[in-house]
Amino acid sequence: MGNKRVIVVGGVAGGATCAARLRRLDENAEIVVFDKGPHVSFANCGLPYFVGGAIHEENKLLLASPELFRRRFNIAVRTWHEVVAIDRRSRAVKVKDLQTGTESEEHYDALVLSPGAAPIRPAWPGIDLPGIFTLRNVPDSIEIRRWIETRSPKTAVVVGGGFIGLEMAENLHHRGIAVTIVELASQVMPPLDAEMSEYARLRLESNRINLELNEGVVGFEQNADGGLTVLTQSGAKIHADLVVLSIGVRPETKLASEAGLEIGDRGGIRVDDQMRTSDPNILAIGDAVEVRNWVTGQWELIPLAGPANRQGRVAADVICGRDTKFRGVQGTAVCGFFGLTIALTGATEKSLRRAGVEDFEKIYLHPGHHVSYYPGAKPIHLKLLFRRSDGLVLGAQAVGEEGVERRIDVIAQAIQMKATVFDLEEAELCYAPQYGSAKDPVNFAGMIAANVIRGDVELAPWSELPTTPALIIDVRGPHEYRGGHIDGAVHIPLRELRGRLGEFDKSREIWVSCQIGQRSYYAYRLLSQRGFKVRSLSGGYDSYRVLYPEGL
Amino acid sequence: MGNKRVIVVGGVAGGATCAARLRRLDENAEIVVFDKGPHVSFANCGLPYFVGGAIHEENKLLLASPELFRRRFNIAVRTWHEVVAIDRRSRAVKVKDLQTGTESEEHYDALVLSPGAAPIRPAWPGIDLPGIFTLRNVPDSIEIRRWIETRSPKTAVVVGGGFIGLEMAENLHHRGIAVTIVELASQVMPPLDAEMSEYARLRLESNRINLELNEGVVGFEQNADGGLTVLTQSGAKIHADLVVLSIGVRPETKLASEAGLEIGDRGGIRVDDQMRTSDPNILAIGDAVEVRNWVTGQWELIPLAGPANRQGRVAADVICGRDTKFRGVQGTAVCGFFGLTIALTGATEKSLRRAGVEDFEKIYLHPGHHVSYYPGAKPIHLKLLFRRSDGLVLGAQAVGEEGVERRIDVIAQAIQMKATVFDLEEAELCYAPQYGSAKDPVNFAGMIAANVIRGDVELAPWSELPTTPALIIDVRGPHEYRGGHIDGAVHIPLRELRGRLGEFDKSREIWVSCQIGQRSYYAYRLLSQRGFKVRSLSGGYDSYRVLYPEGL
């Protein structure tokens, strides 16, 4: 290992991690990090909370200064320096000092591209009016905060209802601003399956966030009072003293594509499983690259900090001659707002259909985050996807107020280990009354799914509920039934079922339902053993309410 | 599947689960549950919280009544009925009605023993004095509560500092009672490794729980004022208006051993991996049986509710002709008191040594439960054990105020899947600022352990610290060093290290230490690449404080 020179383009997340690990592996390497912004290694995931004020001081966002990199790691960090071109043949980059305008050429033995992804900013009329922001870095967040503190906006429009959009909505709300979210899709949090996003919608609306779904922005106008009018596809005009665009990000591929490096179909830099681009002396990491989805095997753009960091480590290892590989990305993510936590890992029903996967099944469950007899139990609404043919766990989505990220983390680890639902049945997790249940939500998910695979229960397809000729029986208690039920369901409490079998026509299929899917499973077992053709509606009335929020 | 008759002895946890699953699998079976107490399916893990008042109503503890079993499941439950003998040849049990004293004989096709384990109650002088309690069932907890409410005890002694003892101590403290814990071992929570239990000791003492470690009870005396005096081995006399014994439990094996069923070396009923006793028509489950430790392969007594429930399901499956197997027990457990959570899974250093395992390594780390830049981050003190030769994860213990059970659950799932530390490195877990870090504590644990296995760091043996001739260098900042440091450590901040290499003698080994083990790793990398013989003290000063609470 000689005195190799490594240049890292972009010093946030993956780039910073890569540089630091390079130093640990090679005390002799010359390591230079260029970043076109004023900071390296800043907390980009913290920006919405800096805007909202939960994170008070700007310097909290700056995780490591160029000075620290120099003194601790002997790494040269050049902020306000943009790498504008790569000369692959001579292995050199052209670097522009953004403060002086001078350009220089820097030789590399290995080059790591970690340019990130830029917020999408469509060319809508009025897009450049003052008061319209995107949020990518610390200066952006300072600008928004200053706008709030000097202009005291009363209304805001957040364009885009994804994770960042919802975090922004909550943070602006906490600043006392009336927020409208405009989202082109028919749901917030587009990565989630629609019914799971319904919990987010309800929580947002109960916190007086105005949601405009199926609605696109077409432009902005300046008002005489200094505010803005947001113009939408449907012709609505929404007043906003502040607009934040959070409609997604686009990989920064200009440098790479101009250098002739391969760009993938999804628009990110294409790399192998050692983060090498089509030029083996150039590696690329982070939000700018396409990654293999661990579950579907498809190339995707999944801008997440955890994978970016791991890619940074892999790139450093590979540059230092190690045979480290990147496994791909599961898409584990979490978002919290207004006391609700929403998390997911692996595939969704959507992403499976997009990938053409048909061999899967889904279940819903609504267990408490701990035993019901200890005060304060909160439901976790959980959707599990698994392979029908062998029970391989494919993905999970969960929503609730407590313990959500914990169960998704366990399932994430299971997915990484290629666990089956039979493994989830056997999971041995922390249990004490205030922490969980002897049968943890993860166990329940495994048991229900395993029941399906073993043929111990047959699930009714929720999608066919409006048209099925089956007899729908609600086996809950009278009080529950009166509180709301599936349109057209007949009420026979579970405890009466054994005595009323004579009432049913064996030639007509029966679909059983309850509150969360447990008693309907008991009813299924009873009826199926008595010779009835029966199916169970997974997740019961709790799932019905989000699958059919307006009834059948 | 004919009309078989299954008798279940004991209707709590495993027994109740087994009975209910039997019905789901066989609508025609005759299922009878006998329990010698007044209740089945009660919340035994909730009893300390009923005593303390967090769970207010007794009926919250009763999860399912005999009436519910009858109406919902067509299962006959006979409370106050003790099974006193098994006639294996004729496949019948003798049952005593404890309310009338009459005895009857009941035939079985399959018999499931789920008698549980009884609190140990040594034959100490005075053990039967009023005010001395054990806690096994609802009547026990009602008795203690009544004692508290009618006698208003000012002082209590909890004998035994295990999980239940600590939960009791907290609950009595919340009742305004001054609590002393008397524990024979040199630490509380004996299943934990000693240094990890130190966090519990500190938390208990800072909440004014009086701890008497290395101390045994030898008897009790009645005082004239109605209180008790607890007499100890050391000759101390401790006043107590209330005494709770929580020195462990002993499997209820009388019925099984009198019937000639095999009893294991650890004193529990011996079963195969399908929960069959030495008589294939008799199965046994729950706290009364010995289980295989999933990590060490040894037979152990591990009384936990989760495994008991799974065993109940396995037994029901096996009785119904299914080939289900029980995988063994990892020993995942959690305990919370005074805002602290302590959890563990898999093997401890103690249990590995007991099992004669030498091929292992341990690391310590102290990451925040979420990013430090978001307010409210709390440290998680984590110890990870893994196989030196291949990185197999063997066990973990964690202590902290937030997110502890979540990380132990992830590692528990990893252990069940036979994951290595390399898998923990790659774990893709939920991250947003209020939920974790891009490098989760689980990732950090994996990275540190993987560094050890790859030879990227060599750990110094903490146990040799008092006697090592090595030079101890503390690489923290001046402020940290002044706040407390390892006895005899030389102070050289990391940022000065590169410039001061000339000060060190290459023939003398160097041990580097910092606050939590991260900067010492950087120092290790620097020094080792410069030709020094160096080791790093895992976990740094944070670990030193619990390993050597009184210094060297």
HADDOCK unambig.tbl for C-alpha pairs under 7 A between the chains (distance, minus, plus):
assign (segid A and resid 24 and name CA) (segid B and resid 522 and name CA) 6.52 0.50 0.50
assign (segid A and resid 24 and name CA) (segid B and resid 525 and name CA) 5.58 0.50 0.50
assign (segid A and resid 27 and name CA) (segid B and resid 526 and name CA) 6.33 0.50 0.50
assign (segid A and resid 27 and name CA) (segid B and resid 529 and name CA) 6.51 0.50 0.50
assign (segid A and resid 45 and name CA) (segid B and resid 432 and name CA) 6.65 0.50 0.50
assign (segid A and resid 45 and name CA) (segid B and resid 433 and name CA) 6.41 0.50 0.50
assign (segid A and resid 46 and name CA) (segid B and resid 433 and name CA) 6.08 0.50 0.50
assign (segid A and resid 55 and name CA) (segid B and resid 374 and name CA) 6.03 0.50 0.50
assign (segid A and resid 55 and name CA) (segid B and resid 375 and name CA) 6.77 0.50 0.50
assign (segid A and resid 60 and name CA) (segid B and resid 373 and name CA) 5.29 0.50 0.50
assign (segid A and resid 61 and name CA) (segid B and resid 373 and name CA) 6.44 0.50 0.50
assign (segid A and resid 71 and name CA) (segid B and resid 495 and name CA) 5.28 0.50 0.50
assign (segid A and resid 72 and name CA) (segid B and resid 494 and name CA) 6.50 0.50 0.50
assign (segid A and resid 72 and name CA) (segid B and resid 495 and name CA) 4.78 0.50 0.50
assign (segid A and resid 305 and name CA) (segid B and resid 438 and name CA) 5.48 0.50 0.50
assign (segid A and resid 306 and name CA) (segid B and resid 428 and name CA) 6.85 0.50 0.50
assign (segid A and resid 306 and name CA) (segid B and resid 438 and name CA) 4.26 0.50 0.50
assign (segid A and resid 306 and name CA) (segid B and resid 439 and name CA) 6.13 0.50 0.50
assign (segid A and resid 330 and name CA) (segid B and resid 428 and name CA) 6.96 0.50 0.50
assign (segid A and resid 332 and name CA) (segid B and resid 428 and name CA) 6.19 0.50 0.50
assign (segid A and resid 332 and name CA) (segid B and resid 429 and name CA) 5.86 0.50 0.50
assign (segid A and resid 332 and name CA) (segid B and resid 430 and name CA) 5.70 0.50 0.50
assign (segid A and resid 333 and name CA) (segid B and resid 430 and name CA) 5.07 0.50 0.50
assign (segid A and resid 333 and name CA) (segid B and resid 431 and name CA) 6.19 0.50 0.50
assign (segid A and resid 334 and name CA) (segid B and resid 430 and name CA) 5.38 0.50 0.50
assign (segid A and resid 334 and name CA) (segid B and resid 431 and name CA) 6.02 0.50 0.50
assign (segid A and resid 334 and name CA) (segid B and resid 432 and name CA) 6.21 0.50 0.50
assign (segid A and resid 335 and name CA) (segid B and resid 432 and name CA) 6.63 0.50 0.50
assign (segid A and resid 373 and name CA) (segid B and resid 60 and name CA) 5.32 0.50 0.50
assign (segid A and resid 373 and name CA) (segid B and resid 61 and name CA) 6.47 0.50 0.50
assign (segid A and resid 374 and name CA) (segid B and resid 55 and name CA) 6.05 0.50 0.50
assign (segid A and resid 375 and name CA) (segid B and resid 55 and name CA) 6.79 0.50 0.50
assign (segid A and resid 405 and name CA) (segid B and resid 430 and name CA) 6.11 0.50 0.50
assign (segid A and resid 406 and name CA) (segid B and resid 406 and name CA) 4.87 0.50 0.50
assign (segid A and resid 409 and name CA) (segid B and resid 410 and name CA) 6.33 0.50 0.50
assign (segid A and resid 409 and name CA) (segid B and resid 429 and name CA) 5.24 0.50 0.50
assign (segid A and resid 409 and name CA) (segid B and resid 430 and name CA) 6.20 0.50 0.50
assign (segid A and resid 410 and name CA) (segid B and resid 409 and name CA) 6.34 0.50 0.50
assign (segid A and resid 410 and name CA) (segid B and resid 410 and name CA) 4.78 0.50 0.50
assign (segid A and resid 410 and name CA) (segid B and resid 413 and name CA) 6.34 0.50 0.50
assign (segid A and resid 412 and name CA) (segid B and resid 428 and name CA) 6.61 0.50 0.50
assign (segid A and resid 412 and name CA) (segid B and resid 429 and name CA) 6.48 0.50 0.50
assign (segid A and resid 413 and name CA) (segid B and resid 410 and name CA) 6.35 0.50 0.50
assign (segid A and resid 413 and name CA) (segid B and resid 413 and name CA) 6.86 0.50 0.50
assign (segid A and resid 413 and name CA) (segid B and resid 414 and name CA) 6.58 0.50 0.50
assign (segid A and resid 413 and name CA) (segid B and resid 427 and name CA) 6.15 0.50 0.50
assign (segid A and resid 414 and name CA) (segid B and resid 413 and name CA) 6.58 0.50 0.50
assign (segid A and resid 417 and name CA) (segid B and resid 417 and name CA) 6.56 0.50 0.50
assign (segid A and resid 427 and name CA) (segid B and resid 413 and name CA) 6.15 0.50 0.50
assign (segid A and resid 428 and name CA) (segid B and resid 306 and name CA) 6.88 0.50 0.50
assign (segid A and resid 428 and name CA) (segid B and resid 330 and name CA) 6.95 0.50 0.50
assign (segid A and resid 428 and name CA) (segid B and resid 332 and name CA) 6.17 0.50 0.50
assign (segid A and resid 428 and name CA) (segid B and resid 412 and name CA) 6.61 0.50 0.50
assign (segid A and resid 429 and name CA) (segid B and resid 332 and name CA) 5.85 0.50 0.50
assign (segid A and resid 429 and name CA) (segid B and resid 409 and name CA) 5.23 0.50 0.50
assign (segid A and resid 429 and name CA) (segid B and resid 412 and name CA) 6.48 0.50 0.50
assign (segid A and resid 430 and name CA) (segid B and resid 332 and name CA) 5.71 0.50 0.50
assign (segid A and resid 430 and name CA) (segid B and resid 333 and name CA) 5.08 0.50 0.50
assign (segid A and resid 430 and name CA) (segid B and resid 334 and name CA) 5.39 0.50 0.50
assign (segid A and resid 430 and name CA) (segid B and resid 405 and name CA) 6.11 0.50 0.50
assign (segid A and resid 430 and name CA) (segid B and resid 409 and name CA) 6.20 0.50 0.50
assign (segid A and resid 431 and name CA) (segid B and resid 333 and name CA) 6.20 0.50 0.50
assign (segid A and resid 431 and name CA) (segid B and resid 334 and name CA) 6.02 0.50 0.50
assign (segid A and resid 432 and name CA) (segid B and resid 45 and name CA) 6.69 0.50 0.50
assign (segid A and resid 432 and name CA) (segid B and resid 334 and name CA) 6.20 0.50 0.50
assign (segid A and resid 432 and name CA) (segid B and resid 335 and name CA) 6.64 0.50 0.50
assign (segid A and resid 433 and name CA) (segid B and resid 45 and name CA) 6.43 0.50 0.50
assign (segid A and resid 433 and name CA) (segid B and resid 46 and name CA) 6.10 0.50 0.50
assign (segid A and resid 438 and name CA) (segid B and resid 305 and name CA) 5.48 0.50 0.50
assign (segid A and resid 438 and name CA) (segid B and resid 306 and name CA) 4.25 0.50 0.50
assign (segid A and resid 439 and name CA) (segid B and resid 306 and name CA) 6.13 0.50 0.50
assign (segid A and resid 494 and name CA) (segid B and resid 72 and name CA) 6.51 0.50 0.50
assign (segid A and resid 495 and name CA) (segid B and resid 71 and name CA) 5.29 0.50 0.50
assign (segid A and resid 495 and name CA) (segid B and resid 72 and name CA) 4.80 0.50 0.50
assign (segid A and resid 522 and name CA) (segid B and resid 24 and name CA) 6.51 0.50 0.50
assign (segid A and resid 525 and name CA) (segid B and resid 24 and name CA) 5.57 0.50 0.50
assign (segid A and resid 526 and name CA) (segid B and resid 27 and name CA) 6.34 0.50 0.50
assign (segid A and resid 529 and name CA) (segid B and resid 27 and name CA) 6.54 0.50 0.50
